[in-house]
Amino acid sequence: MTISEAQLKVDEWIKSVGVRYFSELTNTALLTEEVGEVARIMARKYGDQSFKGNESDADLADEMADVLWVLLCLANQTGVDLTSALENNFAKKTSRDTLRHQENNKLKN
């Protein structure tokens, strides 16, 4: 599925199953909440924290998909074409960071 297809599919789902989009502010809060859930799993799986008893079945992929879902909602609500935005972001990073990263001694083995 392309990013554009994902945006369209989320929009169709919202309009048929979800009734309507939550407000942009609510979705921004939900995005923050979902990112926090990803961070919790990362801290426990890859960081120094341990899982609590009921967290051991935490699904990182599902939580990342939740982040993407809400981001797609926000893009749809605000008229952002994420395919175009990502292409522009690649171009920006390439022109800005190519030499910076190549010359960063911290990144060299």
C-alpha positions as CSV (number, residue, x, y, z in Angstrom):
1,M,0.0,0.0,0.0
2,T,1.3,3.4,-0.9
3,I,1.1,6.4,1.5
4,S,-1.5,8.0,-0.7
5,E,-3.5,4.8,-0.7
6,A,-3.2,4.6,3.1
7,Q,-4.5,8.2,3.4
8,L,-7.5,7.4,1.2
9,K,-8.2,4.1,3.0
10,V,-8.1,5.8,6.4
11,D,-10.4,8.5,5.1
12,E,-12.9,6.0,3.7
13,W,-12.8,4.0,7.0
14,I,-13.4,7.2,9.1
15,K,-16.4,8.2,7.0
16,S,-18.0,4.8,6.9
17,V,-17.1,3.2,10.3
18,G,-15.8,6.0,12.4
19,V,-18.7,8.4,11.6
20,R,-16.3,11.5,11.5
21,Y,-12.8,12.6,12.3
22,F,-12.1,13.6,15.9
23,S,-11.0,17.2,16.0
24,E,-7.5,18.0,15.0
25,L,-6.6,18.9,18.6
26,T,-8.0,15.6,19.9
27,N,-6.1,13.7,17.2
28,T,-2.9,15.6,18.2
29,A,-3.4,14.5,21.8
30,L,-4.1,10.9,20.6
31,L,-0.9,11.0,18.5
32,T,1.1,12.0,21.6
33,E,-0.5,9.2,23.5
34,E,0.3,6.6,20.8
35,V,3.9,7.8,20.6
36,G,4.1,7.4,24.3
37,E,3.0,3.8,24.0
38,V,5.7,3.1,21.5
39,A,8.2,4.8,23.8
40,R,7.1,2.6,26.7
41,I,7.7,-0.6,24.7
42,M,11.1,0.7,23.5
43,A,12.2,1.6,27.0
44,R,11.3,-1.9,28.2
45,K,12.4,-4.0,25.3
46,Y,15.6,-2.1,24.3
47,G,16.2,0.1,27.3
48,D,16.8,-0.4,30.9
49,Q,13.3,-0.8,32.2
50,S,11.6,-4.2,32.6
51,F,8.1,-5.1,31.6
52,K,5.4,-5.0,34.2
53,G,3.3,-8.1,34.5
54,N,0.5,-7.0,32.1
55,E,2.8,-5.4,29.5
56,S,4.7,-8.5,28.4
57,D,2.3,-9.0,25.4
58,A,2.9,-5.4,24.2
59,D,2.9,-5.3,20.4
60,L,5.4,-2.8,19.0
61,A,4.2,-3.2,15.4
62,D,0.6,-2.5,16.4
63,E,1.5,0.5,18.4
64,M,3.6,1.9,15.5
65,A,0.6,1.3,13.3
66,D,-1.6,3.3,15.7
67,V,0.9,6.2,15.4
68,L,0.7,6.0,11.6
69,W,-3.1,5.8,11.7
70,V,-3.5,9.0,13.7
71,L,-0.8,10.8,11.6
72,L,-2.7,9.8,8.5
73,C,-5.9,11.2,10.1
74,L,-4.2,14.5,10.8
75,A,-2.8,14.7,7.3
76,N,-6.2,14.1,5.9
77,Q,-7.8,16.7,8.2
78,T,-5.2,19.4,7.4
79,G,-4.9,18.8,3.7
80,V,-1.3,17.4,3.8
81,D,-0.3,15.1,1.0
82,L,2.1,12.9,2.9
83,T,3.7,11.4,-0.2
84,S,4.7,14.9,-1.4
85,A,5.7,15.9,2.1
86,L,7.9,12.9,2.5
87,E,9.5,13.4,-0.9
88,N,10.2,17.1,-0.1
89,N,11.6,16.0,3.3
90,F,14.0,13.5,1.6
91,A,15.2,16.3,-0.7
92,K,15.7,18.7,2.3
93,K,17.6,16.2,4.3
94,T,19.8,15.1,1.4
95,S,20.8,18.6,0.6
96,R,21.3,19.7,4.2
97,D,22.8,16.6,5.8
98,T,24.8,14.6,3.3
99,L,28.2,16.1,4.1
100,R,27.2,16.7,7.7
101,H,26.7,13.0,8.3
102,Q,29.6,11.9,6.2
103,E,31.9,14.1,8.1
104,N,30.5,13.2,11.6
105,N,33.2,11.3,13.4
106,K,30.7,10.0,15.8
107,L,29.0,8.0,13.0
108,K,32.3,6.4,11.8
109,N,33.2,2.9,13.0
